Amino acid sequence: MSTGQTIALFGTSADPPSTGHRALLEGLLDHYPQVVTWASSNPFKQHGAPLGLRAALLQALVEHLANPRLRLEQQLSSPRAIETLARAQRLWPGADPVFVVGSDLVTQIPRWYQAQQLLGQCRLAVVPRQGWPLQEADLDHLRQLGGHVELLPLAIPASASSQIRHHPSPELVPPALWPELIKYNLYGSGHLDPNSASPTGPGAGRLTSPAAAQSPPQPSVESPLQPSPVPQPRP
């Protein structure tokens, strides 16, 4: 990525990646010359799968989209957005970073760690999410903190990851992810037929996770401009 180039930065729990994630990544590629994504570790969420598996699922989606302007950089993952931005700035000095969030996070951003410093160092792109209408007063608050806010007119299907975890349904998951979901019996997928829209068998619709148990530690920062290794699922 060249100096001064705009880079969209999109972190997501990817728990699991959904058709909504796929639509969002495709929409970002329509608006920005480069898009970088990663599986995030949100300290305020309980995740259904370890970070390494979620990163592998997101990588599978990135590979399925097969766009050279889209890449997964797992080394950007951090519980603090300001640290993610600092890592991105070290990887691509001089680039123009755009931090992408859903409308559900707009009211939370002012409470983020060093939110004002974050907003002063990047542009903020907000993607509308169904069920989370944007309020002009909330956007004004971000602007008062120094934020350069841009709204992205993307139509993202309603396919929340939480819905998939509690009520797994094949039409909400990109087909490219099914082999991994079934292999590790994630989110009740061991009881689902990916060619059917309905769960089958005992325990269908229940959230399950692999026996791997503990999430791997946060990845360390790699050398600048070197792609991060793709986390591998545990057998």
C-alpha positions as a Markdown table, in Angstrom:
| # | Residue | x | y | z |
|---|---|---|---|---|
| 1 | Met | 0.0 | 0.0 | 0.0 |
| 2 | Ser | 1.4 | 3.3 | -1.0 |
| 3 | Thr | 1.9 | 6.4 | 1.2 |
| 4 | Gly | -1.2 | 8.5 | 1.3 |
| 5 | Gln | -3.5 | 5.8 | 0.2 |
| 6 | Thr | -6.8 | 5.4 | 1.9 |
| 7 | Ile | -7.2 | 2.2 | 3.9 |
| 8 | Ala | -10.5 | 1.1 | 5.4 |
| 9 | Leu | -10.0 | -0.7 | 8.7 |
| 10 | Phe | -12.8 | -3.0 | 9.8 |
| 11 | Gly | -12.5 | -5.2 | 12.9 |
| 12 | Thr | -15.3 | -7.6 | 13.7 |
| 13 | Ser | -16.0 | -10.3 | 16.2 |
| 14 | Ala | -16.6 | -12.7 | 13.3 |
| 15 | Asp | -18.5 | -14.9 | 15.7 |
| 16 | Pro | -19.2 | -16.3 | 13.1 |
| 17 | Pro | -18.8 | -14.2 | 9.9 |
| 18 | Ser | -22.3 | -13.9 | 8.3 |
| 19 | Thr | -23.8 | -12.9 | 5.0 |
| 20 | Gly | -23.9 | -9.4 | 6.5 |
| 21 | His | -20.1 | -9.4 | 6.9 |
| 22 | Arg | -19.7 | -10.5 | 3.3 |
| 23 | Ala | -22.0 | -7.7 | 2.0 |
| 24 | Leu | -20.2 | -5.2 | 4.2 |
| 25 | Leu | -16.7 | -6.2 | 2.9 |
| 26 | Glu | -18.0 | -6.1 | -0.7 |
| 27 | Gly | -19.5 | -2.6 | 0.0 |
| 28 | Leu | -16.3 | -1.3 | 1.5 |
| 29 | Leu | -14.4 | -2.5 | -1.6 |
| 30 | Asp | -16.7 | -0.3 | -3.7 |
| 31 | His | -15.8 | 2.8 | -1.6 |
| 32 | Tyr | -12.2 | 2.4 | -0.7 |
| 33 | Pro | -9.0 | 1.4 | -2.6 |
| 34 | Gln | -7.8 | -0.9 | 0.2 |
| 35 | Val | -9.7 | -2.8 | 2.9 |
| 36 | Val | -8.2 | -4.5 | 5.9 |
| 37 | Thr | -10.1 | -6.7 | 8.3 |
| 38 | Trp | -9.4 | -8.8 | 11.4 |
| 39 | Ala | -11.2 | -10.8 | 14.0 |
| 40 | Ser | -11.4 | -8.7 | 17.2 |
| 41 | Ser | -11.3 | -9.6 | 20.8 |
| 42 | Asn | -14.0 | -7.5 | 22.5 |
| 43 | Pro | -13.6 | -7.6 | 26.3 |
| 44 | Phe | -17.3 | -6.7 | 26.6 |
| 45 | Lys | -18.6 | -9.8 | 24.7 |
| 46 | Gln | -18.7 | -13.5 | 25.4 |
| 47 | His | -17.6 | -15.2 | 22.3 |
| 48 | Gly | -18.8 | -18.6 | 21.0 |
| 49 | Ala | -15.5 | -19.6 | 19.6 |
| 50 | Pro | -11.8 | -18.9 | 20.4 |
| 51 | Leu | -10.1 | -16.0 | 18.6 |
| 52 | Gly | -7.9 | -18.2 | 16.5 |
| 53 | Leu | -10.9 | -20.0 | 15.0 |
| 54 | Arg | -12.8 | -16.8 | 14.4 |
| 55 | Ala | -9.8 | -15.4 | 12.6 |
| 56 | Ala | -9.6 | -18.6 | 10.5 |
| 57 | Leu | -13.3 | -18.2 | 9.6 |
| 58 | Leu | -12.8 | -14.6 | 8.6 |
| 59 | Gln | -9.8 | -15.6 | 6.5 |
| 60 | Ala | -11.9 | -18.2 | 4.7 |
| 61 | Leu | -14.4 | -15.4 | 3.8 |
| 62 | Val | -11.6 | -13.1 | 2.6 |
| 63 | Glu | -10.2 | -15.9 | 0.4 |
| 64 | His | -13.6 | -16.6 | -1.0 |
| 65 | Leu | -14.1 | -13.0 | -2.0 |
| 66 | Ala | -10.7 | -13.2 | -3.8 |
| 67 | Asn | -10.1 | -9.5 | -4.2 |
| 68 | Pro | -6.5 | -8.4 | -4.1 |
| 69 | Arg | -7.5 | -5.1 | -2.4 |
| 70 | Leu | -8.9 | -7.0 | 0.6 |
| 71 | Arg | -6.7 | -8.7 | 3.2 |
| 72 | Leu | -6.8 | -10.0 | 6.7 |
| 73 | Glu | -4.2 | -8.6 | 9.1 |
| 74 | Gln | -4.8 | -10.3 | 12.4 |
| 75 | Gln | -2.0 | -8.5 | 14.1 |
| 76 | Leu | -4.2 | -5.4 | 14.2 |
| 77 | Ser | -6.5 | -7.1 | 16.7 |
| 78 | Ser | -6.5 | -5.4 | 20.1 |
| 79 | Pro | -9.2 | -4.7 | 22.7 |
| 80 | Arg | -8.4 | -1.0 | 22.3 |
| 81 | Ala | -9.2 | 0.7 | 19.0 |
| 82 | Ile | -6.4 | 3.3 | 19.6 |
| 83 | Glu | -3.8 | 0.5 | 19.8 |
| 84 | Thr | -5.2 | -1.0 | 16.6 |
| 85 | Leu | -4.8 | 2.3 | 14.9 |
| 86 | Ala | -1.3 | 2.7 | 16.2 |
| 87 | Arg | -0.4 | -0.7 | 14.7 |
| 88 | Ala | -1.9 | 0.2 | 11.4 |
| 89 | Gln | 0.0 | 3.4 | 11.3 |
| 90 | Arg | 3.3 | 1.5 | 11.9 |
| 91 | Leu | 2.4 | -0.9 | 9.1 |
| 92 | Trp | 1.4 | 1.8 | 6.6 |
| 93 | Pro | 3.1 | 5.1 | 7.6 |
| 94 | Gly | 1.6 | 8.0 | 5.8 |
| 95 | Ala | -1.6 | 6.2 | 4.8 |
| 96 | Asp | -5.1 | 7.7 | 5.3 |
| 97 | Pro | -6.9 | 5.4 | 7.7 |
| 98 | Val | -10.6 | 5.1 | 7.8 |
| 99 | Phe | -12.0 | 3.3 | 10.9 |
| 100 | Val | -15.2 | 1.5 | 10.0 |
| 101 | Val | -17.9 | 0.8 | 12.6 |
| 102 | Gly | -21.6 | -0.2 | 12.6 |
| 103 | Ser | -24.3 | 2.3 | 13.8 |
| 104 | Asp | -24.7 | 0.1 | 16.9 |
| 105 | Leu | -21.4 | 1.4 | 18.2 |
| 106 | Val | -21.9 | 5.1 | 17.6 |
| 107 | Thr | -23.1 | 5.9 | 21.2 |
| 108 | Gln | -20.2 | 3.8 | 22.7 |
| 109 | Ile | -17.3 | 5.4 | 20.9 |
| 110 | Pro | -17.1 | 8.5 | 23.2 |
| 111 | Arg | -16.5 | 6.0 | 26.1 |
| 112 | Trp | -13.7 | 4.2 | 24.4 |
| 113 | Tyr | -10.2 | 4.4 | 25.7 |
| 114 | Gln | -8.6 | 7.6 | 24.4 |
| 115 | Ala | -11.6 | 8.2 | 22.1 |
| 116 | Gln | -10.7 | 11.8 | 21.4 |
| 117 | Gln | -7.1 | 10.9 | 20.3 |
| 118 | Leu | -8.5 | 8.1 | 18.1 |
| 119 | Leu | -11.0 | 10.4 | 16.4 |
| 120 | Gly | -8.2 | 13.0 | 15.8 |
| 121 | Gln | -6.0 | 10.5 | 13.9 |
| 122 | Cys | -8.4 | 8.9 | 11.5 |
| 123 | Arg | -11.7 | 9.3 | 9.6 |
| 124 | Leu | -14.7 | 7.4 | 11.0 |
| 125 | Ala | -17.0 | 5.6 | 8.6 |
| 126 | Val | -20.4 | 4.6 | 10.0 |
| 127 | Val | -22.4 | 1.8 | 8.4 |
| 128 | Pro | -26.1 | 1.7 | 9.2 |
| 129 | Arg | -27.3 | -1.5 | 10.8 |
| 130 | Gln | -30.9 | -2.6 | 10.9 |
| 131 | Gly | -32.4 | -1.9 | 14.3 |
| 132 | Trp | -29.8 | 0.7 | 15.2 |
| 133 | Pro | -31.0 | 4.0 | 13.7 |
| 134 | Leu | -28.6 | 6.9 | 13.6 |
| 135 | Gln | -29.3 | 10.0 | 15.7 |
| 136 | Glu | -27.9 | 13.3 | 14.5 |
| 137 | Ala | -27.1 | 14.3 | 18.1 |
| 138 | Asp | -24.9 | 11.3 | 18.5 |
| 139 | Leu | -23.0 | 12.1 | 15.3 |
| 140 | Asp | -22.6 | 15.7 | 16.4 |
| 141 | His | -21.1 | 14.5 | 19.7 |
| 142 | Leu | -18.5 | 12.6 | 17.7 |
| 143 | Arg | -17.7 | 15.7 | 15.6 |
| 144 | Gln | -17.4 | 17.8 | 18.8 |
| 145 | Leu | -14.7 | 15.3 | 19.9 |
| 146 | Gly | -12.8 | 15.9 | 16.7 |
| 147 | Gly | -14.2 | 13.1 | 14.6 |
| 148 | His | -14.4 | 13.3 | 10.8 |
| 149 | Val | -17.6 | 11.3 | 10.3 |
| 150 | Glu | -18.8 | 9.9 | 7.0 |
| 151 | Leu | -21.9 | 7.8 | 6.5 |
| 152 | Leu | -21.7 | 4.8 | 4.1 |
| 153 | Pro | -25.0 | 4.2 | 2.2 |
| 154 | Leu | -24.6 | 0.4 | 2.3 |
| 155 | Ala | -27.5 | -2.0 | 2.4 |
| 156 | Ile | -26.4 | -4.7 | 4.8 |
| 157 | Pro | -28.8 | -7.7 | 5.3 |
| 158 | Ala | -30.0 | -8.4 | 8.8 |
| 159 | Ser | -27.9 | -11.4 | 9.7 |
| 160 | Ala | -26.5 | -10.8 | 13.2 |
| 161 | Ser | -23.9 | -13.2 | 14.4 |
| 162 | Ser | -25.7 | -13.5 | 17.7 |
| 163 | Gln | -28.8 | -14.8 | 15.8 |
| 164 | Ile | -26.6 | -17.5 | 14.1 |
| 165 | Arg | -25.1 | -18.5 | 17.5 |
| 166 | His | -28.4 | -19.1 | 19.1 |
| 167 | His | -30.5 | -20.1 | 16.1 |
| 168 | Pro | -28.1 | -21.4 | 13.4 |
| 169 | Ser | -29.5 | -21.1 | 9.9 |
| 170 | Pro | -27.6 | -21.9 | 6.7 |
| 171 | Glu | -28.9 | -19.0 | 4.7 |
| 172 | Leu | -27.3 | -16.5 | 7.2 |
| 173 | Val | -23.8 | -18.0 | 6.7 |
| 174 | Pro | -21.6 | -17.7 | 3.6 |
| 175 | Pro | -21.4 | -21.1 | 1.9 |
| 176 | Ala | -17.5 | -20.9 | 1.9 |
| 177 | Leu | -17.5 | -21.2 | 5.7 |
| 178 | Trp | -19.6 | -24.3 | 6.1 |
| 179 | Pro | -16.7 | -26.8 | 5.8 |
| 180 | Glu | -14.9 | -25.1 | 8.8 |
| 181 | Leu | -18.1 | -24.7 | 10.8 |
| 182 | Ile | -19.0 | -28.4 | 10.4 |
| 183 | Lys | -15.5 | -29.6 | 10.9 |
| 184 | Tyr | -15.3 | -28.0 | 14.4 |
| 185 | Asn | -19.0 | -28.3 | 15.2 |
| 186 | Leu | -19.3 | -24.5 | 15.8 |
| 187 | Tyr | -22.5 | -22.9 | 16.6 |
| 188 | Gly | -24.5 | -26.1 | 16.5 |
| 189 | Ser | -23.5 | -26.6 | 12.8 |
| 190 | Gly | -22.9 | -30.3 | 13.5 |
| 191 | His | -26.7 | -30.7 | 13.6 |
| 192 | Leu | -27.3 | -28.7 | 10.4 |
| 193 | Asp | -27.5 | -29.6 | 6.8 |
| 194 | Pro | -26.0 | -26.7 | 4.9 |
| 195 | Asn | -28.3 | -27.5 | 2.0 |
| 196 | Ser | -31.3 | -27.0 | 4.2 |
| 197 | Ala | -32.7 | -24.0 | 6.0 |
| 198 | Ser | -33.7 | -26.0 | 9.1 |
| 199 | Pro | -31.7 | -27.6 | 11.9 |
| 200 | Thr | -31.8 | -31.3 | 12.1 |
| 201 | Gly | -31.1 | -33.9 | 14.8 |
| 202 | Pro | -31.0 | -33.7 | 18.6 |
| 203 | Gly | -29.7 | -30.5 | 20.1 |
| 204 | Ala | -30.3 | -28.5 | 16.9 |
| 205 | Gly | -30.1 | -24.8 | 17.3 |
| 206 | Arg | -27.9 | -25.0 | 20.4 |
| 207 | Leu | -24.7 | -23.1 | 20.6 |
| 208 | Thr | -21.7 | -25.4 | 20.8 |
| 209 | Ser | -18.0 | -24.7 | 20.6 |
| 210 | Pro | -14.9 | -26.9 | 20.1 |
| 211 | Ala | -13.1 | -28.5 | 23.0 |
| 212 | Ala | -10.1 | -26.3 | 22.4 |
| 213 | Ala | -11.4 | -24.2 | 25.2 |
| 214 | Gln | -9.1 | -21.3 | 25.8 |
| 215 | Ser | -8.6 | -18.4 | 23.3 |
| 216 | Pro | -5.1 | -17.9 | 22.2 |
| 217 | Pro | -3.2 | -14.8 | 23.5 |
| 218 | Gln | -3.4 | -11.5 | 21.6 |
| 219 | Pro | -1.1 | -11.6 | 18.6 |
| 220 | Ser | 2.1 | -9.5 | 18.9 |
| 221 | Val | 2.9 | -6.8 | 16.4 |
| 222 | Glu | 4.8 | -8.1 | 13.4 |
| 223 | Ser | 7.5 | -6.2 | 11.5 |
| 224 | Pro | 6.2 | -3.3 | 9.4 |
| 225 | Leu | 4.7 | -4.2 | 6.0 |
| 226 | Gln | 4.9 | -7.9 | 6.7 |
| 227 | Pro | 1.6 | -9.8 | 6.5 |
| 228 | Ser | 0.5 | -11.4 | 9.7 |
| 229 | Pro | 0.4 | -15.2 | 9.8 |
| 230 | Val | -3.1 | -16.6 | 9.4 |
| 231 | Pro | -4.1 | -18.3 | 12.7 |
| 232 | Gln | -4.7 | -22.0 | 12.2 |
| 233 | Pro | -7.6 | -23.9 | 13.9 |
| 234 | Arg | -6.6 | -26.5 | 16.4 |
| 235 | Pro | -7.2 | -30.1 | 15.3 |
